[in-house]
Amino acid sequence: MKNKIMIYDINDPKQYEDEINYWKDIHPEEKLSILQDLREQYIYLFNKKKLYDESRKGLRRVYKFSKLSQS
């Protein structure tokens, strides 16, 4: 699939219809991939690597605790 770039007038309501249709039409795995790319760009651009790493440690602890509780 080729990517295309579209330029809109900010006051053009058609822009929103195109965006909605685009997100409706793509596969859920592609949506997650795009979301992950955006997260990584944010982390890199705003120098949030340390904060991101710390939050992942906390998430692993919660997951581990939840997994043990279910056993």
PQR file of N, CA, C, O and H, with PARSE charges and radii, in Angstrom:
ATOM      1  N   MET A   1       0.839  -1.179   0.000 -0.4000 1.5000
ATOM      2  CA  MET A   1       0.000   0.000   0.000 -0.0000 2.0000
ATOM      3  C   MET A   1       0.882   1.239   0.000  0.5500 1.7000
ATOM      4  O   MET A   1       1.831   1.330   0.778 -0.5500 1.4000
ATOM      5  N   LYS A   2       0.577   2.173  -0.854 -0.4000 1.5000
ATOM      6  CA  LYS A   2       1.336   3.415  -0.919 -0.0000 2.0000
ATOM      7  C   LYS A   2       0.760   4.425   0.062  0.5500 1.7000
ATOM      8  O   LYS A   2      -0.454   4.537   0.227 -0.5500 1.4000
ATOM      9  H   LYS A   2      -0.195   2.099  -1.486  0.4000 1.0000
ATOM     10  N   ASN A   3       1.653   5.150   0.701 -0.4000 1.5000
ATOM     11  CA  ASN A   3       1.210   6.234   1.560 -0.0000 2.0000
ATOM     12  C   ASN A   3       0.977   7.460   0.703  0.5500 1.7000
ATOM     13  O   ASN A   3       1.714   7.714  -0.250 -0.5500 1.4000
ATOM     14  H   ASN A   3       2.640   5.058   0.566  0.4000 1.0000
ATOM     15  N   LYS A   4      -0.031   8.205   1.039 -0.4000 1.5000
ATOM     16  CA  LYS A   4      -0.253   9.443   0.318 -0.0000 2.0000
ATOM     17  C   LYS A   4      -0.383  10.574   1.314  0.5500 1.7000
ATOM     18  O   LYS A   4      -0.879  10.402   2.428 -0.5500 1.4000
ATOM     19  H   LYS A   4      -0.630   7.998   1.813  0.4000 1.0000
ATOM     20  N   ILE A   5       0.064  11.703   0.893 -0.4000 1.5000
ATOM     21  CA  ILE A   5       0.012  12.894   1.737 -0.0000 2.0000
ATOM     22  C   ILE A   5      -1.085  13.793   1.200  0.5500 1.7000
ATOM     23  O   ILE A   5      -1.142  14.100   0.010 -0.5500 1.4000
ATOM     24  H   ILE A   5       0.466  11.842  -0.012  0.4000 1.0000
ATOM     25  N   MET A   6      -1.951  14.205   2.105 -0.4000 1.5000
ATOM     26  CA  MET A   6      -3.035  15.096   1.711 -0.0000 2.0000
ATOM     27  C   MET A   6      -2.898  16.391   2.509  0.5500 1.7000
ATOM     28  O   MET A   6      -2.599  16.377   3.703 -0.5500 1.4000
ATOM     29  H   MET A   6      -1.905  13.955   3.072  0.4000 1.0000
ATOM     30  N   ILE A   7      -3.119  17.487   1.833 -0.4000 1.5000
ATOM     31  CA  ILE A   7      -3.046  18.794   2.478 -0.0000 2.0000
ATOM     32  C   ILE A   7      -4.448  19.384   2.468  0.5500 1.7000
ATOM     33  O   ILE A   7      -5.130  19.402   1.443 -0.5500 1.4000
ATOM     34  H   ILE A   7      -3.362  17.499   0.863  0.4000 1.0000
ATOM     35  N   TYR A   8      -4.855  19.863   3.630 -0.4000 1.5000
ATOM     36  CA  TYR A   8      -6.203  20.395   3.784 -0.0000 2.0000
ATOM     37  C   TYR A   8      -6.191  21.832   4.275  0.5500 1.7000
ATOM     38  O   TYR A   8      -5.229  22.305   4.881 -0.5500 1.4000
ATOM     39  H   TYR A   8      -4.301  19.849   4.462  0.4000 1.0000
ATOM     40  N   ASP A   9      -7.275  22.494   3.997 -0.4000 1.5000
ATOM     41  CA  ASP A   9      -7.570  23.768   4.645 -0.0000 2.0000
ATOM     42  C   ASP A   9      -8.140  23.403   6.008  0.5500 1.7000
ATOM     43  O   ASP A   9      -9.032  22.559   6.106 -0.5500 1.4000
ATOM     44  H   ASP A   9      -8.056  22.109   3.505  0.4000 1.0000
ATOM     45  N   ILE A  10      -7.627  24.036   7.059 -0.4000 1.5000
ATOM     46  CA  ILE A  10      -8.066  23.683   8.419 -0.0000 2.0000
ATOM     47  C   ILE A  10      -9.574  23.877   8.609  0.5500 1.7000
ATOM     48  O   ILE A  10     -10.173  23.261   9.491 -0.5500 1.4000
ATOM     49  H   ILE A  10      -6.902  24.721   6.979  0.4000 1.0000
ATOM     50  N   ASN A  11     -10.174  24.716   7.797 -0.4000 1.5000
ATOM     51  CA  ASN A  11     -11.618  24.968   7.913 -0.0000 2.0000
ATOM     52  C   ASN A  11     -12.450  24.061   7.012  0.5500 1.7000
ATOM     53  O   ASN A  11     -13.665  24.236   6.915 -0.5500 1.4000
ATOM     54  H   ASN A  11      -9.687  25.216   7.081  0.4000 1.0000
ATOM     55  N   ASP A  12     -11.820  23.105   6.360 -0.4000 1.5000
ATOM     56  CA  ASP A  12     -12.517  22.209   5.443 -0.0000 2.0000
ATOM     57  C   ASP A  12     -13.094  21.016   6.207  0.5500 1.7000
ATOM     58  O   ASP A  12     -12.334  20.178   6.694 -0.5500 1.4000
ATOM     59  H   ASP A  12     -10.833  22.963   6.439  0.4000 1.0000
ATOM     60  N   PRO A  13     -14.424  20.921   6.321 -0.5600 1.5000
ATOM     61  CA  PRO A  13     -15.016  19.809   7.073  0.2800 2.0000
ATOM     62  C   PRO A  13     -14.788  18.448   6.414  0.5500 1.7000
ATOM     63  O   PRO A  13     -14.890  17.422   7.087 -0.5500 1.4000
ATOM     64  N   LYS A  14     -14.484  18.416   5.117 -0.4000 1.5000
ATOM     65  CA  LYS A  14     -14.223  17.161   4.431 -0.0000 2.0000
ATOM     66  C   LYS A  14     -12.992  16.459   5.012  0.5500 1.7000
ATOM     67  O   LYS A  14     -12.884  15.233   4.961 -0.5500 1.4000
ATOM     68  H   LYS A  14     -14.402  19.249   4.571  0.4000 1.0000
ATOM     69  N   GLN A  15     -12.088  17.233   5.553 -0.4000 1.5000
ATOM     70  CA  GLN A  15     -10.881  16.655   6.158 -0.0000 2.0000
ATOM     71  C   GLN A  15     -11.258  15.604   7.189  0.5500 1.7000
ATOM     72  O   GLN A  15     -10.660  14.529   7.224 -0.5500 1.4000
ATOM     73  H   GLN A  15     -12.175  18.228   5.595  0.4000 1.0000
ATOM     74  N   TYR A  16     -12.205  15.892   7.994 -0.4000 1.5000
ATOM     75  CA  TYR A  16     -12.579  14.984   9.073 -0.0000 2.0000
ATOM     76  C   TYR A  16     -13.239  13.728   8.544  0.5500 1.7000
ATOM     77  O   TYR A  16     -13.031  12.648   9.098 -0.5500 1.4000
ATOM     78  H   TYR A  16     -12.691  16.766   7.965  0.4000 1.0000
ATOM     79  N   GLU A  17     -14.019  13.836   7.499 -0.4000 1.5000
ATOM     80  CA  GLU A  17     -14.638  12.661   6.884 -0.0000 2.0000
ATOM     81  C   GLU A  17     -13.557  11.723   6.348  0.5500 1.7000
ATOM     82  O   GLU A  17     -13.625  10.509   6.539 -0.5500 1.4000
ATOM     83  H   GLU A  17     -14.188  14.713   7.049  0.4000 1.0000
ATOM     84  N   ASP A  18     -12.563  12.299   5.678 -0.4000 1.5000
ATOM     85  CA  ASP A  18     -11.467  11.485   5.145 -0.0000 2.0000
ATOM     86  C   ASP A  18     -10.703  10.792   6.267  0.5500 1.7000
ATOM     87  O   ASP A  18     -10.362   9.615   6.156 -0.5500 1.4000
ATOM     88  H   ASP A  18     -12.508  13.285   5.523  0.4000 1.0000
ATOM     89  N   GLU A  19     -10.436  11.514   7.335 -0.4000 1.5000
ATOM     90  CA  GLU A  19      -9.709  10.928   8.468 -0.0000 2.0000
ATOM     91  C   GLU A  19     -10.501   9.790   9.096  0.5500 1.7000
ATOM     92  O   GLU A  19      -9.944   8.729   9.377 -0.5500 1.4000
ATOM     93  H   GLU A  19     -10.713  12.471   7.425  0.4000 1.0000
ATOM     94  N   ILE A  20     -11.772   9.997   9.316 -0.4000 1.5000
ATOM     95  CA  ILE A  20     -12.628   8.964   9.908 -0.0000 2.0000
ATOM     96  C   ILE A  20     -12.658   7.733   9.012  0.5500 1.7000
ATOM     97  O   ILE A  20     -12.534   6.607   9.495 -0.5500 1.4000
ATOM     98  H   ILE A  20     -12.224  10.859   9.088  0.4000 1.0000
ATOM     99  N   ASN A  21     -12.821   7.942   7.719 -0.4000 1.5000
ATOM    100  CA  ASN A  21     -12.856   6.810   6.787 -0.0000 2.0000
ATOM    101  C   ASN A  21     -11.522   6.077   6.764  0.5500 1.7000
ATOM    102  O   ASN A  21     -11.489   4.848   6.693 -0.5500 1.4000
ATOM    103  H   ASN A  21     -12.922   8.856   7.326  0.4000 1.0000
ATOM    104  N   TYR A  22     -10.436   6.814   6.824 -0.4000 1.5000
ATOM    105  CA  TYR A  22      -9.123   6.179   6.832 -0.0000 2.0000
ATOM    106  C   TYR A  22      -8.983   5.255   8.039  0.5500 1.7000
ATOM    107  O   TYR A  22      -8.592   4.097   7.891 -0.5500 1.4000
ATOM    108  H   TYR A  22     -10.463   7.812   6.882  0.4000 1.0000
ATOM    109  N   TRP A  23      -9.296   5.756   9.227 -0.4000 1.5000
ATOM    110  CA  TRP A  23      -9.124   4.959  10.444 -0.0000 2.0000
ATOM    111  C   TRP A  23     -10.111   3.811  10.523  0.5500 1.7000
ATOM    112  O   TRP A  23      -9.818   2.786  11.140 -0.5500 1.4000
ATOM    113  H   TRP A  23      -9.613   6.697   9.347  0.4000 1.0000
ATOM    114  N   LYS A  24     -11.266   3.963   9.915 -0.4000 1.5000
ATOM    115  CA  LYS A  24     -12.234   2.858   9.867 -0.0000 2.0000
ATOM    116  C   LYS A  24     -11.741   1.726   8.976  0.5500 1.7000
ATOM    117  O   LYS A  24     -11.990   0.553   9.256 -0.5500 1.4000
ATOM    118  H   LYS A  24     -11.504   4.795   9.414  0.4000 1.0000
ATOM    119  N   ASP A  25     -11.042   2.082   7.904 -0.4000 1.5000
ATOM    120  CA  ASP A  25     -10.670   1.107   6.887 -0.0000 2.0000
ATOM    121  C   ASP A  25      -9.397   0.321   7.181  0.5500 1.7000
ATOM    122  O   ASP A  25      -9.217  -0.761   6.622 -0.5500 1.4000
ATOM    123  H   ASP A  25     -10.839   3.034   7.677  0.4000 1.0000
ATOM    124  N   ILE A  26      -8.522   0.812   8.023 -0.4000 1.5000
ATOM    125  CA  ILE A  26      -7.270   0.085   8.231 -0.0000 2.0000
ATOM    126  C   ILE A  26      -7.455  -1.010   9.285  0.5500 1.7000
ATOM    127  O   ILE A  26      -8.323  -0.927  10.155 -0.5500 1.4000
ATOM    128  H   ILE A  26      -8.668   1.691   8.478  0.4000 1.0000
ATOM    129  N   HIS A  27      -6.626  -2.015   9.177 -0.4000 1.5000
ATOM    130  CA  HIS A  27      -6.688  -3.192  10.048 -0.0000 2.0000
ATOM    131  C   HIS A  27      -6.274  -2.795  11.482  0.5500 1.7000
ATOM    132  O   HIS A  27      -5.407  -1.937  11.652 -0.5500 1.4000
ATOM    133  H   HIS A  27      -5.922  -2.082   8.470  0.4000 1.0000
ATOM    134  N   PRO A  28      -6.880  -3.403  12.504 -0.5600 1.5000
ATOM    135  CA  PRO A  28      -6.534  -3.067  13.890  0.2800 2.0000
ATOM    136  C   PRO A  28      -5.036  -3.209  14.197  0.5500 1.7000
ATOM    137  O   PRO A  28      -4.491  -2.411  14.960 -0.5500 1.4000
ATOM    138  N   GLU A  29      -4.370  -4.200  13.621 -0.4000 1.5000
ATOM    139  CA  GLU A  29      -2.929  -4.346  13.861 -0.0000 2.0000
ATOM    140  C   GLU A  29      -2.148  -3.170  13.304  0.5500 1.7000
ATOM    141  O   GLU A  29      -1.149  -2.750  13.888 -0.5500 1.4000
ATOM    142  H   GLU A  29      -4.812  -4.848  13.002  0.4000 1.0000
ATOM    143  N   GLU A  30      -2.603  -2.637  12.172 -0.4000 1.5000
ATOM    144  CA  GLU A  30      -1.935  -1.462  11.595 -0.0000 2.0000
ATOM    145  C   GLU A  30      -2.163  -0.237  12.489  0.5500 1.7000
ATOM    146  O   GLU A  30      -1.266   0.591  12.653 -0.5500 1.4000
ATOM    147  H   GLU A  30      -3.414  -2.979  11.698  0.4000 1.0000
ATOM    148  N   LYS A  31      -3.358  -0.125  13.063 -0.4000 1.5000
ATOM    149  CA  LYS A  31      -3.633   0.984  13.977 -0.0000 2.0000
ATOM    150  C   LYS A  31      -2.697   0.927  15.180  0.5500 1.7000
ATOM    151  O   LYS A  31      -2.154   1.948  15.601 -0.5500 1.4000
ATOM    152  H   LYS A  31      -4.087  -0.797  12.930  0.4000 1.0000
ATOM    153  N   LEU A  32      -2.510  -0.274  15.730 -0.4000 1.5000
ATOM    154  CA  LEU A  32      -1.604  -0.426  16.874 -0.0000 2.0000
ATOM    155  C   LEU A  32      -0.169  -0.108  16.493  0.5500 1.7000
ATOM    156  O   LEU A  32       0.569   0.491  17.275 -0.5500 1.4000
ATOM    157  H   LEU A  32      -2.951  -1.104  15.388  0.4000 1.0000
ATOM    158  N   SER A  33       0.221  -0.506  15.304 -0.4000 1.5000
ATOM    159  CA  SER A  33       1.571  -0.216  14.831 -0.0000 2.0000
ATOM    160  C   SER A  33       1.786   1.290  14.703  0.5500 1.7000
ATOM    161  O   SER A  33       2.831   1.805  15.101 -0.5500 1.4000
ATOM    162  H   SER A  33      -0.378  -0.993  14.669  0.4000 1.0000
ATOM    163  N   ILE A  34       0.815   1.984  14.158 -0.4000 1.5000
ATOM    164  CA  ILE A  34       0.902   3.445  14.022 -0.0000 2.0000
ATOM    165  C   ILE A  34       0.952   4.094  15.395  0.5500 1.7000
ATOM    166  O   ILE A  34       1.734   5.018  15.617 -0.5500 1.4000
ATOM    167  H   ILE A  34      -0.033   1.565  13.836  0.4000 1.0000
ATOM    168  N   LEU A  35       0.131   3.622  16.310 -0.4000 1.5000
ATOM    169  CA  LEU A  35       0.126   4.157  17.666 -0.0000 2.0000
ATOM    170  C   LEU A  35       1.484   3.972  18.332  0.5500 1.7000
ATOM    171  O   LEU A  35       1.982   4.888  18.987 -0.5500 1.4000
ATOM    172  H   LEU A  35      -0.504   2.871  16.130  0.4000 1.0000
ATOM    173  N   GLN A  36       2.082   2.804  18.171 -0.4000 1.5000
ATOM    174  CA  GLN A  36       3.398   2.547  18.746 -0.0000 2.0000
ATOM    175  C   GLN A  36       4.449   3.469  18.126  0.5500 1.7000
ATOM    176  O   GLN A  36       5.312   3.989  18.833 -0.5500 1.4000
ATOM    177  H   GLN A  36       1.677   2.060  17.638  0.4000 1.0000
ATOM    178  N   ASP A  37       4.381   3.672  16.816 -0.4000 1.5000
ATOM    179  CA  ASP A  37       5.312   4.597  16.159 -0.0000 2.0000
ATOM    180  C   ASP A  37       5.179   6.006  16.727  0.5500 1.7000
ATOM    181  O   ASP A  37       6.180   6.679  16.970 -0.5500 1.4000
ATOM    182  H   ASP A  37       3.680   3.249  16.242  0.4000 1.0000
ATOM    183  N   LEU A  38       3.952   6.446  16.936 -0.4000 1.5000
ATOM    184  CA  LEU A  38       3.720   7.782  17.500 -0.0000 2.0000
ATOM    185  C   LEU A  38       4.264   7.881  18.929  0.5500 1.7000
ATOM    186  O   LEU A  38       4.860   8.892  19.304 -0.5500 1.4000
ATOM    187  H   LEU A  38       3.138   5.900  16.739  0.4000 1.0000
ATOM    188  N   ARG A  39       4.056   6.830  19.718 -0.4000 1.5000
ATOM    189  CA  ARG A  39       4.588   6.814  21.085 -0.0000 2.0000
ATOM    190  C   ARG A  39       6.110   6.919  21.074  0.5500 1.7000
ATOM    191  O   ARG A  39       6.691   7.685  21.843 -0.5500 1.4000
ATOM    192  H   ARG A  39       3.573   6.009  19.414  0.4000 1.0000
ATOM    193  N   GLU A  40       6.748   6.152  20.205 -0.4000 1.5000
ATOM    194  CA  GLU A  40       8.207   6.173  20.128 -0.0000 2.0000
ATOM    195  C   GLU A  40       8.722   7.540  19.676  0.5500 1.7000
ATOM    196  O   GLU A  40       9.735   8.024  20.181 -0.5500 1.4000
ATOM    197  H   GLU A  40       6.277   5.530  19.580  0.4000 1.0000
ATOM    198  N   GLN A  41       8.025   8.156  18.728 -0.4000 1.5000
ATOM    199  CA  GLN A  41       8.415   9.496  18.286 -0.0000 2.0000
ATOM    200  C   GLN A  41       8.284  10.500  19.421  0.5500 1.7000
ATOM    201  O   GLN A  41       9.162  11.341  19.613 -0.5500 1.4000
ATOM    202  H   GLN A  41       7.202   7.763  18.318  0.4000 1.0000
ATOM    203  N   TYR A  42       7.195  10.417  20.171 -0.4000 1.5000
ATOM    204  CA  TYR A  42       6.995  11.317  21.313 -0.0000 2.0000
ATOM    205  C   TYR A  42       8.116  11.142  22.338  0.5500 1.7000
ATOM    206  O   TYR A  42       8.697  12.121  22.808 -0.5500 1.4000
ATOM    207  H   TYR A  42       6.482   9.734  20.015  0.4000 1.0000
ATOM    208  N   ILE A  43       8.410   9.899  22.675 -0.4000 1.5000
ATOM    209  CA  ILE A  43       9.454   9.604  23.663 -0.0000 2.0000
ATOM    210  C   ILE A  43      10.787  10.183  23.202  0.5500 1.7000
ATOM    211  O   ILE A  43      11.510  10.789  23.992 -0.5500 1.4000
ATOM    212  H   ILE A  43       7.938   9.104  22.293  0.4000 1.0000
ATOM    213  N   TYR A  44      11.110   9.997  21.927 -0.4000 1.5000
ATOM    214  CA  TYR A  44      12.374  10.493  21.394 -0.0000 2.0000
ATOM    215  C   TYR A  44      12.400  12.026  21.323  0.5500 1.7000
ATOM    216  O   TYR A  44      13.362  12.655  21.764 -0.5500 1.4000
ATOM    217  H   TYR A  44      10.523   9.505  21.285  0.4000 1.0000
ATOM    218  N   LEU A  45      11.346  12.617  20.769 -0.4000 1.5000
ATOM    219  CA  LEU A  45      11.332  14.071  20.562 -0.0000 2.0000
ATOM    220  C   LEU A  45      11.322  14.865  21.857  0.5500 1.7000
ATOM    221  O   LEU A  45      11.915  15.942  21.929 -0.5500 1.4000
ATOM    222  H   LEU A  45      10.565  12.107  20.410  0.4000 1.0000
ATOM    223  N   PHE A  46      10.657  14.346  22.877 -0.4000 1.5000
ATOM    224  CA  PHE A  46      10.532  15.087  24.124 -0.0000 2.0000
ATOM    225  C   PHE A  46      11.419  14.529  25.232  0.5500 1.7000
ATOM    226  O   PHE A  46      11.237  14.841  26.409 -0.5500 1.4000
ATOM    227  H   PHE A  46      10.176  13.472  22.818  0.4000 1.0000
ATOM    228  N   ASN A  47      12.392  13.692  24.831 -0.4000 1.5000
ATOM    229  CA  ASN A  47      13.394  13.172  25.760 -0.0000 2.0000
ATOM    230  C   ASN A  47      12.743  12.530  26.992  0.5500 1.7000
ATOM    231  O   ASN A  47      13.075  12.870  28.127 -0.5500 1.4000
ATOM    232  H   ASN A  47      12.540  13.439  23.875  0.4000 1.0000
ATOM    233  N   LYS A  48      11.831  11.615  26.755 -0.4000 1.5000
ATOM    234  CA  LYS A  48      11.077  10.955  27.829 -0.0000 2.0000
ATOM    235  C   LYS A  48      11.523   9.518  28.059  0.5500 1.7000
ATOM    236  O   LYS A  48      10.809   8.754  28.708 -0.5500 1.4000
ATOM    237  H   LYS A  48      11.562  11.338  25.833  0.4000 1.0000
ATOM    238  N   LYS A  49      12.687   9.132  27.545 -0.4000 1.5000
ATOM    239  CA  LYS A  49      13.146   7.741  27.633 -0.0000 2.0000
ATOM    240  C   LYS A  49      13.223   7.258  29.074  0.5500 1.7000
ATOM    241  O   LYS A  49      12.772   6.155  29.381 -0.5500 1.4000
ATOM    242  H   LYS A  49      13.267   9.753  27.018  0.4000 1.0000
ATOM    243  N   LYS A  50      13.790   8.071  29.961 -0.4000 1.5000
ATOM    244  CA  LYS A  50      13.929   7.659  31.364 -0.0000 2.0000
ATOM    245  C   LYS A  50      12.548   7.452  32.004  0.5500 1.7000
ATOM    246  O   LYS A  50      12.320   6.450  32.681 -0.5500 1.4000
ATOM    247  H   LYS A  50      14.156   8.967  29.712  0.4000 1.0000
ATOM    248  N   LEU A  51      11.648   8.386  31.792 -0.4000 1.5000
ATOM    249  CA  LEU A  51      10.300   8.282  32.342 -0.0000 2.0000
ATOM    250  C   LEU A  51       9.578   7.055  31.768  0.5500 1.7000
ATOM    251  O   LEU A  51       8.886   6.341  32.494 -0.5500 1.4000
ATOM    252  H   LEU A  51      11.834   9.200  31.242  0.4000 1.0000
ATOM    253  N   TYR A  52       9.741   6.819  30.476 -0.4000 1.5000
ATOM    254  CA  TYR A  52       9.122   5.663  29.824 -0.0000 2.0000
ATOM    255  C   TYR A  52       9.646   4.363  30.435  0.5500 1.7000
ATOM    256  O   TYR A  52       8.865   3.462  30.741 -0.5500 1.4000
ATOM    257  H   TYR A  52      10.302   7.399  29.886  0.4000 1.0000
ATOM    258  N   ASP A  53      10.955   4.265  30.613 -0.4000 1.5000
ATOM    259  CA  ASP A  53      11.542   3.055  31.199 -0.0000 2.0000
ATOM    260  C   ASP A  53      11.030   2.815  32.616  0.5500 1.7000
ATOM    261  O   ASP A  53      10.744   1.677  32.991 -0.5500 1.4000
ATOM    262  H   ASP A  53      11.589   4.997  30.364  0.4000 1.0000
ATOM    263  N   GLU A  54      10.912   3.884  33.403 -0.4000 1.5000
ATOM    264  CA  GLU A  54      10.404   3.750  34.771 -0.0000 2.0000
ATOM    265  C   GLU A  54       8.953   3.279  34.779  0.5500 1.7000
ATOM    266  O   GLU A  54       8.577   2.441  35.598 -0.5500 1.4000
ATOM    267  H   GLU A  54      11.144   4.808  33.098  0.4000 1.0000
ATOM    268  N   SER A  55       8.144   3.808  33.881 -0.4000 1.5000
ATOM    269  CA  SER A  55       6.732   3.411  33.844 -0.0000 2.0000
ATOM    270  C   SER A  55       6.596   1.949  33.420  0.5500 1.7000
ATOM    271  O   SER A  55       5.704   1.251  33.902 -0.5500 1.4000
ATOM    272  H   SER A  55       8.449   4.489  33.215  0.4000 1.0000
ATOM    273  N   ARG A  56       7.457   1.481  32.534 -0.4000 1.5000
ATOM    274  CA  ARG A  56       7.407   0.074  32.118 -0.0000 2.0000
ATOM    275  C   ARG A  56       7.757  -0.852  33.269  0.5500 1.7000
ATOM    276  O   ARG A  56       7.188  -1.938  33.375 -0.5500 1.4000
ATOM    277  H   ARG A  56       8.181   2.048  32.143  0.4000 1.0000
ATOM    278  N   LYS A  57       8.683  -0.447  34.138 -0.4000 1.5000
ATOM    279  CA  LYS A  57       9.016  -1.265  35.307 -0.0000 2.0000
ATOM    280  C   LYS A  57       7.793  -1.429  36.197  0.5500 1.7000
ATOM    281  O   LYS A  57       7.503  -2.526  36.675 -0.5500 1.4000
ATOM    282  H   LYS A  57       9.145   0.436  34.052  0.4000 1.0000
ATOM    283  N   GLY A  58       7.080  -0.332  36.415 -0.4000 1.5000
ATOM    284  CA  GLY A  58       5.873  -0.388  37.231 -0.0000 2.0000
ATOM    285  C   GLY A  58       4.803  -1.260  36.609  0.5500 1.7000
ATOM    286  O   GLY A  58       4.106  -1.993  37.309 -0.5500 1.4000
ATOM    287  H   GLY A  58       7.316   0.559  36.027  0.4000 1.0000
ATOM    288  N   LEU A  59       4.673  -1.181  35.298 -0.4000 1.5000
ATOM    289  CA  LEU A  59       3.686  -2.003  34.598 -0.0000 2.0000
ATOM    290  C   LEU A  59       4.027  -3.483  34.739  0.5500 1.7000
ATOM    291  O   LEU A  59       3.131  -4.302  34.947 -0.5500 1.4000
ATOM    292  H   LEU A  59       5.239  -0.585  34.729  0.4000 1.0000
ATOM    293  N   ARG A  60       5.293  -3.836  34.631 -0.4000 1.5000
ATOM    294  CA  ARG A  60       5.695  -5.239  34.795 -0.0000 2.0000
ATOM    295  C   ARG A  60       5.380  -5.738  36.201  0.5500 1.7000
ATOM    296  O   ARG A  60       4.954  -6.879  36.378 -0.5500 1.4000
ATOM    297  H   ARG A  60       6.021  -3.171  34.462  0.4000 1.0000
ATOM    298  N   ARG A  61       5.592  -4.874  37.210 -0.4000 1.5000
ATOM    299  CA  ARG A  61       5.296  -5.283  38.590 -0.0000 2.0000
ATOM    300  C   ARG A  61       3.803  -5.541  38.755  0.5500 1.7000
ATOM    301  O   ARG A  61       3.415  -6.525  39.383 -0.5500 1.4000
ATOM    302  H   ARG A  61       5.938  -3.947  37.066  0.4000 1.0000
ATOM    303  N   VAL A  62       2.970  -4.680  38.205 -0.4000 1.5000
ATOM    304  CA  VAL A  62       1.520  -4.864  38.323 -0.0000 2.0000
ATOM    305  C   VAL A  62       1.103  -6.135  37.596  0.5500 1.7000
ATOM    306  O   VAL A  62       0.287  -6.897  38.113 -0.5500 1.4000
ATOM    307  H   VAL A  62       3.285  -3.880  37.694  0.4000 1.0000
ATOM    308  N   TYR A  63       1.639  -6.373  36.424 -0.4000 1.5000
ATOM    309  CA  TYR A  63       1.305  -7.569  35.660 -0.0000 2.0000
ATOM    310  C   TYR A  63       1.723  -8.828  36.428  0.5500 1.7000
ATOM    311  O   TYR A  63       0.968  -9.797  36.514 -0.5500 1.4000
ATOM    312  H   TYR A  63       2.302  -5.753  36.004  0.4000 1.0000
ATOM    313  N   LYS A  64       2.922  -8.796  36.975 -0.4000 1.5000
ATOM    314  CA  LYS A  64       3.423  -9.956  37.711 -0.0000 2.0000
ATOM    315  C   LYS A  64       2.541 -10.218  38.934  0.5500 1.7000
ATOM    316  O   LYS A  64       2.202 -11.367  39.217 -0.5500 1.4000
ATOM    317  H   LYS A  64       3.535  -8.009  36.905  0.4000 1.0000
ATOM    318  N   PHE A  65       2.173  -9.175  39.646 -0.4000 1.5000
ATOM    319  CA  PHE A  65       1.316  -9.301  40.811 -0.0000 2.0000
ATOM    320  C   PHE A  65      -0.046  -9.864  40.405  0.5500 1.7000
ATOM    321  O   PHE A  65      -0.566 -10.764  41.065 -0.5500 1.4000
ATOM    322  H   PHE A  65       2.448  -8.242  39.416  0.4000 1.0000
ATOM    323  N   SER A  66      -0.617  -9.347  39.340 -0.4000 1.5000
ATOM    324  CA  SER A  66      -1.924  -9.830  38.882 -0.0000 2.0000
ATOM    325  C   SER A  66      -1.851 -11.274  38.464  0.5500 1.7000
ATOM    326  O   SER A  66      -2.762 -12.052  38.749 -0.5500 1.4000
ATOM    327  H   SER A  66      -0.195  -8.616  38.803  0.4000 1.0000
ATOM    328  N   LYS A  67      -0.777 -11.648  37.789 -0.4000 1.5000
ATOM    329  CA  LYS A  67      -0.616 -13.027  37.330 -0.0000 2.0000
ATOM    330  C   LYS A  67      -0.492 -13.971  38.513  0.5500 1.7000
ATOM    331  O   LYS A  67      -1.064 -15.061  38.485 -0.5500 1.4000
ATOM    332  H   LYS A  67      -0.037 -11.017  37.558  0.4000 1.0000
ATOM    333  N   LEU A  68       0.233 -13.586  39.544 -0.4000 1.5000
ATOM    334  CA  LEU A  68       0.372 -14.420  40.738 -0.0000 2.0000
ATOM    335  C   LEU A  68      -0.955 -14.531  41.470  0.5500 1.7000
ATOM    336  O   LEU A  68      -1.276 -15.595  42.000 -0.5500 1.4000
ATOM    337  H   LEU A  68       0.698 -12.700  39.566  0.4000 1.0000
ATOM    338  N   SER A  69      -1.727 -13.465  41.511 -0.4000 1.5000
ATOM    339  CA  SER A  69      -3.007 -13.473  42.222 -0.0000 2.0000
ATOM    340  C   SER A  69      -4.018 -14.415  41.585  0.5500 1.7000
ATOM    341  O   SER A  69      -4.869 -14.972  42.278 -0.5500 1.4000
ATOM    342  H   SER A  69      -1.467 -12.601  41.081  0.4000 1.0000
ATOM    343  N   GLN A  70      -3.933 -14.595  40.286 -0.4000 1.5000
ATOM    344  CA  GLN A  70      -4.889 -15.445  39.586 -0.0000 2.0000
ATOM    345  C   GLN A  70      -4.579 -16.919  39.760  0.5500 1.7000
ATOM    346  O   GLN A  70      -5.451 -17.756  39.527 -0.5500 1.4000
ATOM    347  H   GLN A  70      -3.241 -14.142  39.723  0.4000 1.0000
ATOM    348  N   SER A  71      -3.377 -17.257  40.157 -0.4000 1.5000
ATOM    349  CA  SER A  71      -2.978 -18.667  40.267 -0.0000 2.0000
ATOM    350  C   SER A  71      -3.643 -19.356  41.440  0.5500 1.7000
ATOM    351  O   SER A  71      -3.413 -20.543  41.671 -0.5500 1.4000
ATOM    352  H   SER A  71      -2.669 -16.577  40.347  0.4000 1.0000
TER
END
